[in-house]
Amino acid sequence: MFRDLAPGKYRFFAEVHNLIRTNIAVAEVYPDKPAFVELKIQPLTPFVRGQILTTEGVPVQNAKIELVMAEGWNAIFETRSDEKGNFEARNLPAGLYYVIAGAEGRAKVFAGKFNFEPGKGQEGIRIVLPKAATIVGKVIALKGKSLPTYAYVSTTEPNVDRYSPADGNLTNAFARVKGDGSYRLMNLAPGTYTIRLVVGGEVVDKVTVTVKEGETVVAPDLKVK
């Protein structure tokens, strides 16, 4: 029982031995009115296994693999690859996951969505990490305008799930615009990106940039109109 909660929307779940073992329930709490949530024990996915490779097929050691719950809330489970590029995560709550991987000097890659089933292990996830690419650019203010105090660039729309992929199943990326209007998007996989300039939660301009593996590309200017 929870007491003296401020009014609002809450997510509830239960842990056993530091593992999430139930569904994640959402409930709205109102003043002077009790709320009821039902939590059900769920089986775990015993293991998830895979391998991280370069585009040349060489194993990547010490790559960081994030397994992010795509439903309910973004609980994140992390693991690292060994000297053969193999990775394993154990005892995950069953459900739908985003799988994201990256390593030093390598792109951060959205490997896809995977449904990990209760009581059944998942094997054979193969993730290729190309050399990291970079997009640099500048935000300029048109005549009569000034650069905003706070702005950022993003490869996805504002307020979307930050772990969901950008267009073309590319891993999303964002960067704050510096005081001189410059920005740098790093650790990108090769592909075509729509870069959005976001001010006050709204997209005010956007450009499209294609980048190849390992290269640095200068984007067309984004404009504050």
C-alpha positions as CSV (number, residue, x, y, z in Angstrom):
1,M,0.0,0.0,0.0
2,F,1.2,3.5,-0.9
3,R,0.1,6.4,1.1
4,D,0.2,10.2,0.8
5,L,0.9,10.2,-2.9
6,A,0.6,13.5,-4.8
7,P,-2.1,13.5,-7.5
8,G,-0.9,12.3,-10.9
9,K,-0.1,9.4,-13.0
10,Y,2.1,6.6,-11.7
11,R,3.7,3.4,-13.0
12,F,3.7,0.4,-10.6
13,F,5.7,-2.8,-10.8
14,A,7.2,-5.3,-8.3
15,E,10.7,-6.6,-8.0
16,V,11.9,-9.9,-6.6
17,H,15.7,-10.1,-5.9
18,N,16.2,-6.9,-7.9
19,L,14.5,-8.3,-11.0
20,I,11.3,-6.9,-12.4
21,R,8.9,-9.8,-12.1
22,T,5.5,-8.3,-12.9
23,N,3.7,-6.4,-15.6
24,I,4.0,-2.6,-15.4
25,A,0.6,-1.0,-14.5
26,V,-0.2,2.7,-15.0
27,A,-2.7,4.3,-12.6
28,E,-4.1,7.8,-12.1
29,V,-4.1,8.9,-8.5
30,Y,-6.8,11.5,-7.4
31,P,-7.1,13.4,-4.1
32,D,-9.1,11.5,-1.4
33,K,-9.8,8.6,-3.8
34,P,-8.0,5.2,-3.5
35,A,-6.6,3.7,-6.7
36,F,-6.3,0.0,-7.4
37,V,-3.7,-1.7,-9.6
38,E,-3.3,-5.4,-10.4
39,L,0.2,-6.8,-10.8
40,K,0.8,-10.3,-12.1
41,I,4.0,-12.3,-11.8
42,Q,5.5,-13.0,-15.2
43,P,8.1,-15.5,-16.3
44,L,11.5,-14.3,-17.2
45,T,13.4,-14.7,-20.5
46,P,16.3,-16.8,-19.2
47,F,18.9,-15.5,-21.6
48,V,19.6,-13.3,-24.7
49,R,22.7,-14.0,-26.7
50,G,24.4,-12.5,-29.7
51,Q,27.6,-11.3,-31.3
52,I,29.0,-7.9,-32.3
53,L,31.1,-7.6,-35.5
54,T,32.7,-4.9,-37.6
55,T,31.6,-4.5,-41.3
56,E,34.7,-6.7,-42.1
57,G,33.4,-9.5,-39.8
58,V,35.9,-8.9,-37.0
59,P,34.6,-9.4,-33.5
60,V,34.2,-6.2,-31.4
61,Q,35.3,-6.5,-27.8
62,N,33.8,-4.4,-25.0
63,A,30.9,-3.2,-27.1
64,K,28.0,-1.8,-25.0
65,I,24.7,-3.5,-25.7
66,E,21.5,-1.9,-24.4
67,L,18.3,-3.9,-24.2
68,V,15.5,-1.3,-23.6
69,M,12.0,-2.3,-22.8
70,A,9.8,-0.8,-25.5
71,E,6.5,-1.0,-23.7
72,G,5.3,0.4,-20.4
73,W,8.5,2.2,-19.6
74,N,12.1,2.3,-20.8
75,A,13.8,0.0,-18.3
76,I,17.4,-0.6,-19.6
77,F,19.5,-3.7,-19.2
78,E,23.1,-3.4,-20.2
79,T,25.8,-5.9,-21.0
80,R,29.2,-6.0,-22.8
81,S,30.7,-8.1,-25.5
82,D,33.7,-10.4,-24.8
83,E,37.0,-10.9,-26.8
84,K,35.0,-12.9,-29.4
85,G,32.3,-10.3,-29.7
86,N,29.8,-12.4,-27.9
87,F,27.3,-11.0,-25.4
88,E,24.8,-12.4,-23.1
89,A,22.1,-11.0,-20.8
90,R,20.2,-13.1,-18.3
91,N,16.8,-13.1,-16.6
92,L,15.1,-10.3,-18.5
93,P,11.4,-9.5,-18.0
94,A,9.6,-11.0,-21.1
95,G,8.4,-8.4,-23.6
96,L,9.2,-6.2,-26.5
97,Y,12.7,-4.6,-26.6
98,Y,14.8,-2.2,-28.6
99,V,18.3,-3.5,-28.9
100,I,21.0,-0.9,-29.4
101,A,24.8,-1.4,-29.5
102,G,27.9,0.8,-29.8
103,A,31.7,0.8,-29.2
104,E,34.6,3.2,-29.1
105,G,35.2,4.5,-32.7
106,R,32.1,2.7,-33.9
107,A,28.6,3.9,-34.7
108,K,25.7,3.5,-32.3
109,V,23.4,1.1,-34.1
110,F,19.7,0.4,-33.7
111,A,19.7,-3.4,-34.1
112,G,15.9,-3.7,-34.2
113,K,12.9,-4.7,-32.1
114,F,12.8,-8.1,-30.5
115,N,10.1,-9.9,-28.6
116,F,11.7,-11.9,-25.8
117,E,9.3,-14.7,-24.8
118,P,8.7,-15.9,-21.3
119,G,10.6,-19.0,-20.4
120,K,12.4,-19.1,-23.7
121,G,15.9,-18.0,-24.5
122,Q,16.8,-15.8,-27.5
123,E,20.0,-16.6,-29.5
124,G,21.6,-15.5,-32.7
125,I,21.3,-11.7,-32.5
126,R,24.0,-10.5,-34.9
127,I,24.9,-6.8,-34.8
128,V,27.3,-5.1,-37.2
129,L,29.0,-1.9,-36.0
130,P,30.4,0.3,-38.8
131,K,33.0,3.0,-38.2
132,A,31.4,6.0,-36.7
133,A,30.4,8.9,-38.9
134,T,29.9,12.6,-37.9
135,I,27.6,15.4,-39.1
136,V,28.7,18.9,-38.2
137,G,26.6,22.0,-39.0
138,K,25.6,25.5,-38.0
139,V,22.4,27.3,-37.0
140,I,22.1,30.8,-38.4
141,A,19.6,33.6,-37.6
142,L,18.0,35.4,-40.5
143,K,17.9,39.2,-40.5
144,G,16.0,40.6,-37.6
145,K,16.2,37.3,-35.6
146,S,18.6,36.1,-33.0
147,L,19.9,32.7,-32.0
148,P,17.7,31.1,-29.3
149,T,19.1,30.7,-25.8
150,Y,18.4,27.0,-25.9
151,A,18.0,24.9,-29.1
152,Y,19.0,21.4,-30.1
153,V,19.1,19.3,-33.3
154,S,17.6,15.8,-33.5
155,T,17.2,13.1,-36.1
156,T,13.7,12.3,-34.7
157,E,10.6,14.4,-34.0
158,P,10.5,16.1,-30.6
159,N,8.9,14.3,-27.7
160,V,9.2,10.8,-29.2
161,D,10.6,7.9,-27.3
162,R,14.3,8.7,-27.3
163,Y,15.1,5.0,-27.9
164,S,12.9,4.5,-30.9
165,P,14.8,4.6,-34.3
166,A,15.1,7.5,-36.6
167,D,13.9,7.2,-40.3
168,G,15.3,4.2,-42.0
169,N,15.8,2.4,-38.7
170,L,18.9,4.4,-37.9
171,T,19.7,5.1,-34.3
172,N,18.4,8.5,-33.2
173,A,20.9,11.2,-32.3
174,F,20.7,14.7,-30.8
175,A,23.0,17.5,-29.8
176,R,22.6,20.9,-28.2
177,V,23.3,23.9,-30.3
178,K,26.3,25.9,-28.9
179,G,26.3,29.6,-28.4
180,D,28.0,30.2,-31.7
181,G,25.3,28.2,-33.5
182,S,27.5,25.1,-34.2
183,Y,26.5,21.5,-33.5
184,R,28.0,18.1,-33.9
185,L,26.1,14.8,-34.3
186,M,28.5,11.9,-33.5
187,N,28.7,8.1,-33.5
188,L,26.3,7.8,-36.5
189,A,25.8,4.8,-38.7
190,P,25.9,5.4,-42.5
191,G,22.6,6.5,-44.0
192,T,20.4,9.5,-44.8
193,Y,19.3,11.6,-41.8
194,T,16.7,14.3,-41.5
195,I,18.2,16.8,-39.0
196,R,15.6,18.9,-37.2
197,L,16.2,22.2,-35.4
198,V,14.1,22.2,-32.3
199,V,13.3,25.4,-30.4
200,G,10.7,25.6,-27.6
201,G,9.6,22.0,-28.4
202,E,8.8,22.7,-32.0
203,V,10.7,22.0,-35.2
204,V,11.6,25.3,-36.9
205,D,13.8,24.0,-39.7
206,K,15.2,20.8,-41.1
207,V,17.7,19.5,-43.6
208,T,18.6,16.1,-45.1
209,V,22.1,14.8,-45.0
210,T,23.6,11.6,-46.3
211,V,26.8,10.2,-44.6
212,K,29.0,7.3,-45.4
213,E,30.8,5.0,-43.0
214,G,33.5,6.7,-41.1
215,E,33.2,10.1,-42.8
216,T,32.5,13.6,-41.5
217,V,30.0,15.7,-43.5
218,V,29.1,19.4,-43.2
219,A,25.3,19.8,-43.2
220,P,23.5,22.7,-44.9
221,D,22.8,25.6,-42.5
222,L,19.7,25.4,-40.3
223,K,17.8,28.7,-40.1
224,V,15.9,30.5,-37.4
225,K,13.3,32.3,-39.4
